[in-house]
Amino acid sequence: MPTLKKFSPPSFYGLYVITDPTLCPNDTLIEQVTQALKGGAKIVQFRDKSSSFLAQLTLSKQLKTLCEQYQAYFIVNDNIELAKQSQAHGIHIGKDDQNLITARQQLGKQAIIGVSCYNDVSLALQMERLGADYVAFGRFFPSKTKPNAPQAELNTLKQAKQTLTIPIVAIGGITAENAPELIATGVDSLAVIQGVFAQENIQTAALRIHQQFTV
């Protein structure tokens, strides 16, 4: 455990890990996320569509504290009330602009709000104008988590970097092996699920991706 110190918000950059209830069951979630943070994860998104709200809230509060100990952001997936009650640093939502407006009203101007934009730069521009703090594009590679997600193109990231001012996240089937071609586009962050949490050594898997942002 690192020495406790005041949380100082880092730049929105680097490895972004997303939990999955199949890969990260509730009884091992905290230890698994700890290993990802030790490996250099800078953003953690808690994604759970099946547990009770109380169970999610309990875990979210623990994860928020844990992330701050490692100077990382804690983001909740698509649940405004959970984000509010856990005092998460932010929320990630789908492409519906009304969700963004509602999230901002509910969570305040300090909250980080990220929006999925798939392969659509014009949608990302719209979300930026509405106040999104980052946008995510993907999937870029075959994904076990969302096998039917629409395909995104590397050129989308390049175009987005030229037109957007907010951070850009790539997601979908990302591993240490295919990360370099995404990072080469100038993308700010790589969101990873299987590439970290499905690996035998979570800390090592995270570190292999994290180090590619620091060379």
C-alpha positions as CSV (number, residue, x, y, z in Angstrom):
1,M,0.0,0.0,0.0
2,P,1.5,3.4,-0.9
3,T,1.9,6.1,1.6
4,L,-1.3,8.0,2.1
5,K,-1.2,11.5,0.6
6,K,-3.8,14.0,-0.6
7,F,-5.4,13.1,-3.9
8,S,-4.0,15.3,-6.6
9,P,-5.9,14.8,-9.8
10,P,-3.6,13.5,-12.5
11,S,-3.9,14.3,-16.2
12,F,-6.4,12.1,-18.0
13,Y,-3.7,10.0,-19.7
14,G,-2.5,6.4,-19.8
15,L,-3.9,3.0,-18.9
16,Y,-7.7,3.0,-18.2
17,V,-9.0,-0.3,-16.8
18,I,-12.6,-1.3,-16.8
19,T,-13.8,-4.0,-14.4
20,D,-16.1,-6.9,-15.5
21,P,-18.1,-8.9,-13.0
22,T,-17.2,-12.2,-14.7
23,L,-13.5,-11.5,-14.6
24,C,-13.6,-9.5,-11.3
25,P,-16.2,-11.1,-9.0
26,N,-17.1,-9.0,-5.9
27,D,-14.9,-11.0,-3.5
28,T,-11.7,-10.5,-5.5
29,L,-12.4,-7.2,-7.2
30,I,-10.5,-4.9,-4.7
31,E,-7.4,-7.1,-4.9
32,Q,-7.5,-7.3,-8.7
33,V,-7.9,-3.5,-9.1
34,T,-5.1,-3.0,-6.6
35,Q,-2.9,-5.1,-8.8
36,A,-3.9,-3.0,-11.9
37,L,-3.1,0.2,-10.0
38,K,0.3,-1.2,-8.9
39,G,0.9,-1.9,-12.6
40,G,0.3,1.8,-13.5
41,A,-3.5,2.1,-14.3
42,K,-4.4,5.8,-14.1
43,I,-8.2,5.5,-14.5
44,V,-10.5,2.7,-13.1
45,Q,-14.1,2.3,-14.3
46,F,-16.4,0.2,-12.2
47,R,-18.8,-1.6,-14.5
48,D,-21.4,-4.0,-13.0
49,K,-24.9,-4.5,-14.3
50,S,-25.9,-7.4,-12.1
51,S,-25.1,-6.8,-8.4
52,S,-27.5,-5.1,-6.1
53,F,-27.2,-1.3,-5.7
54,L,-26.0,-1.7,-2.1
55,A,-23.2,-4.1,-3.1
56,Q,-22.2,-1.8,-6.0
57,L,-22.2,1.2,-3.6
58,T,-20.1,-0.6,-1.0
59,L,-17.5,-1.6,-3.6
60,S,-17.5,1.8,-5.3
61,K,-16.7,3.6,-2.0
62,Q,-13.8,1.2,-1.5
63,L,-12.6,1.6,-5.0
64,K,-12.7,5.4,-4.8
65,T,-10.5,5.4,-1.7
66,L,-8.2,2.9,-3.3
67,C,-7.8,4.9,-6.5
68,E,-7.0,8.0,-4.6
69,Q,-4.3,6.2,-2.7
70,Y,-2.7,5.5,-6.1
71,Q,-3.4,9.0,-7.6
72,A,-5.9,7.5,-10.1
73,Y,-9.4,8.5,-11.2
74,F,-12.4,6.4,-10.2
75,I,-15.2,6.4,-12.8
76,V,-18.6,4.7,-12.5
77,N,-20.3,3.1,-15.6
78,D,-23.7,4.5,-16.5
79,N,-25.3,5.0,-13.1
80,I,-25.7,8.6,-12.0
81,E,-27.0,7.7,-8.5
82,L,-24.1,5.3,-7.9
83,A,-21.6,8.0,-9.0
84,K,-23.3,10.5,-6.7
85,Q,-23.5,8.4,-3.6
86,S,-20.0,6.9,-3.9
87,Q,-18.6,10.4,-4.7
88,A,-16.8,9.0,-7.7
89,H,-14.6,11.3,-9.7
90,G,-16.9,10.8,-12.7
91,I,-19.2,8.7,-14.9
92,H,-19.1,7.1,-18.3
93,I,-22.3,7.1,-20.3
94,G,-23.6,6.1,-23.7
95,K,-24.1,8.4,-26.7
96,D,-27.5,9.9,-25.7
97,D,-26.9,13.6,-25.2
98,Q,-29.7,13.8,-22.7
99,N,-27.8,11.5,-20.4
100,L,-24.9,13.9,-20.5
101,I,-27.0,16.9,-19.6
102,T,-28.7,15.0,-16.8
103,A,-25.4,13.7,-15.5
104,R,-23.9,17.2,-15.4
105,Q,-26.9,18.6,-13.6
106,Q,-26.9,15.8,-11.1
107,L,-23.1,15.5,-10.5
108,G,-21.9,19.1,-10.9
109,K,-19.3,20.8,-12.9
110,Q,-16.4,19.1,-11.1
111,A,-17.5,15.6,-12.3
112,I,-15.6,13.9,-15.1
113,I,-18.1,12.8,-17.8
114,G,-17.1,10.5,-20.6
115,V,-19.2,9.5,-23.5
116,S,-19.0,6.5,-25.9
117,C,-18.8,7.7,-29.5
118,Y,-18.0,4.4,-31.3
119,N,-16.6,5.5,-34.7
120,D,-18.3,8.9,-35.0
121,V,-16.1,12.0,-34.8
122,S,-19.1,14.3,-35.5
123,L,-20.9,12.8,-32.4
124,A,-17.8,13.4,-30.4
125,L,-17.7,17.0,-31.4
126,Q,-21.3,17.4,-30.4
127,M,-20.6,15.8,-27.0
128,E,-17.6,18.1,-26.5
129,R,-19.8,21.1,-27.1
130,L,-22.3,19.8,-24.6
131,G,-19.6,19.6,-22.0
132,A,-18.1,16.0,-22.1
133,D,-14.7,15.8,-20.4
134,Y,-13.5,12.9,-22.6
135,V,-14.8,10.7,-25.4
136,A,-14.2,7.0,-26.2
137,F,-14.0,5.4,-29.6
138,G,-14.1,1.7,-30.3
139,R,-14.0,-1.2,-30.7
140,F,-10.7,-1.4,-32.6
141,F,-10.0,-5.1,-32.2
142,P,-12.2,-8.2,-31.6
143,S,-13.7,-7.9,-28.2
144,K,-14.8,-10.8,-25.9
145,T,-16.6,-8.3,-23.7
146,K,-18.7,-6.8,-26.5
147,P,-18.3,-9.0,-29.5
148,N,-21.0,-7.2,-31.5
149,A,-19.8,-3.7,-30.9
150,P,-19.3,-1.7,-34.1
151,Q,-15.8,-1.6,-35.7
152,A,-13.9,1.6,-35.3
153,E,-10.9,2.7,-37.5
154,L,-7.5,4.1,-36.6
155,N,-8.2,7.0,-38.9
156,T,-11.0,8.0,-36.6
157,L,-8.6,8.6,-33.8
158,K,-6.3,10.6,-36.0
159,Q,-9.2,12.8,-37.2
160,A,-10.4,13.2,-33.6
161,K,-7.0,14.3,-32.4
162,Q,-7.0,17.0,-35.0
163,T,-10.5,18.3,-34.2
164,L,-11.2,17.7,-30.5
165,T,-9.6,19.4,-27.5
166,I,-10.7,17.0,-24.8
167,P,-9.0,13.7,-24.1
168,I,-9.6,10.7,-26.4
169,V,-9.9,7.1,-25.2
170,A,-9.6,4.0,-27.4
171,I,-11.4,0.8,-26.4
172,G,-12.0,-2.7,-27.7
173,G,-9.8,-5.8,-27.6
174,I,-6.7,-3.9,-26.6
175,T,-3.6,-5.8,-25.5
176,A,0.0,-5.0,-24.9
177,E,0.8,-6.3,-28.4
178,N,-1.7,-4.1,-30.3
179,A,-1.5,-1.0,-28.1
180,P,1.4,0.6,-30.0
181,E,-0.6,1.3,-33.1
182,L,-3.3,3.0,-31.1
183,I,-0.8,5.1,-29.1
184,A,0.9,6.2,-32.3
185,T,-2.3,8.0,-33.3
186,G,-1.8,10.3,-30.3
187,V,-4.7,8.9,-28.3
188,D,-4.7,10.0,-24.7
189,S,-5.8,6.7,-23.0
190,L,-6.4,3.0,-23.7
191,A,-9.3,1.4,-22.0
192,V,-8.7,-2.3,-21.3
193,I,-10.7,-5.1,-19.8
194,Q,-9.6,-8.6,-20.9
195,G,-6.1,-7.4,-21.7
196,V,-5.5,-6.8,-18.0
197,F,-8.2,-8.6,-15.9
198,A,-8.2,-11.8,-17.9
199,Q,-4.4,-12.2,-17.6
200,E,-2.6,-14.5,-15.2
201,N,-0.6,-11.7,-13.7
202,I,-2.8,-8.5,-13.6
203,Q,0.0,-6.2,-12.4
204,T,2.4,-7.3,-15.1
205,A,-0.3,-7.1,-17.8
206,A,-1.1,-3.5,-16.7
207,L,2.6,-2.6,-16.5
208,R,3.2,-3.8,-20.1
209,I,0.6,-1.3,-21.4
210,H,1.4,1.5,-18.9
211,Q,5.1,1.5,-19.9
212,Q,4.2,2.2,-23.5
213,F,2.8,5.6,-22.5
214,T,6.1,6.5,-20.7
215,V,8.7,5.6,-23.3
